[in-house]
Amino acid sequence: MNVAIIGLGYVGLPLALQFARSGVRVLGFDVDAKKVSALNTGHSYIKHIAATEIKKLVGTSKFSASTDFSLLEAADGILICVPTPLKKGRTPDLSFVLQTGKSIARHLQRGQVVVLESTTYPGTTENELRAVLERGSGLRAGLDFHLAFSPEREDPANPQSRVATIPKIIGGYTPACLAAAEKIYRPAIRTLVPVANCRTAEAAKLLENIFRSVNIALVNELKGVYAALDSDIWDVIAAAKTKPFGFMPFYPGPGLGGHCIPIDPFYLAWRARQVGQETRFVELAGEINTAMPQRVVQRVSAALKSQKKSVRDARVLVLGLAYKANVDDDRESPSYRLLDLLKQRGAKVDYYDPHVPVIRPTREHPHWAGTKSVKWNRQTIGAFDVIVIATAHAAVNYQQLGDWSRLIVDTRNVMSAVPQPVAKVWKA
């Protein structure tokens, strides 16, 4: 079996390597020639993916990468793992999916299986993507080629999470399309979860992420309420999670990051409006989470004011640029919003992240590209007026942070484990 995977980022690359480990010949595609070159020489550009694993699979000829889409013609299955961001007005941006569809259509062969893995609203696969594929190839989905949707499920930096063991939802455009897609995934994924159609699979992925968004919004809102009632939300959660049934702990933070949870609620909200439905609860959760960086900046202002300083001209260090602990993934990270807001208020801002030494160019924050992480030493850290802990990386020595700093605003409750820090610690 030959499988082609388009988009070799945080989703596509782990999936490609899992297929290759399973004995399937994988050809990865990406428009970034630098990524393709790195992979073909056995190098990794994602922190939690070992270069040794890539080199081993390249060496066995089970995995290679290319920018030449004409090579798609030899594939049995073509899996699409490209971004689905939001436009400025929080409407879905399917441009990457549709452009990829046009590229596939030029080389689509009878009998091939095309599967979209990118998170999107129900109806995308059988409507927008199908139309692009059929128009560009002259072939018909369900008759000449197979079409399906199978949402990605990635949990970076979780050592217990493996692509092979995460159950895989699959929805086909027709029953035959479902069967063909299952055949593609079966060698690599232990548990397949077939569902009624593409729409069900698309909706299930949105539900998974909206569930997290709504519950994180709940604790983010309660954090302020309980603080006003002189109760610590972290203590409250610790007590509540001792209940062995009917409760699942979620934790507050400076906002949401990653490519799914901050975006997916708005995909559903947009699509719901197209069919005359409201998603007030879902949209409210999105608004609460989006507002969290502003609340953190207000807390920073209060902390500085307690030391007779203001945000203007203060030296502020944002600790953690990645959206999640122990990864180098900075997509949609609330740390960027914190940097922007603090700079707008006149602060002199820097960041420290052991996993992101230099900020790479991004669509959303091009003005920060090339900015380097500060060095980790007493002289550097001690020169800041306040440290804002945005991401709780395990690689950070928080005892040193507490001893070297004067003032800390902690959005992750990580300083509660540090005995007697010299710095004054404010929770946010």
Buried (B, 14 or more C-beta within 10 A) or exposed (E): BBBBBBBBBBBBBBBBBBBBBBEBBBBBBBBBEEBBEBBBEBEBBBBBBEBEBBBBBBEEEBBBBBEEBEBBEEBBBBBBBBBBBBEEEBBBBBEBBBEBBBBBBEBBBEEBBBBBBBBBBBBBBBEBBBEBBBEBBEBEBBEBBBBBBBBBBBEBBEEEEEBEEBEBBBBBBBEEBBBBBBBBBEBBBEEBBBBEBBBBBBBBBBEBBBEBBBBBBBBBBBBBEBBEEEEBBBEBBEEEEEEEEEEEEBBBBBBBBBBBBBBBBBBBBBBBEEEEEEBEEBBBBBEBBBBBBBBBBEBBBEBBEEEEBEBEEBBBBBBBBBBBBBBBBBBBBBBBBBBBBBBEBEBBBBBBBBBBEEBEEBEBBEEBEEBEBBEBEEEBBEBBBBBBBBBBBEEBEBBBBBBBBBBBBBBBBBBBEBEEBEBBBBBB
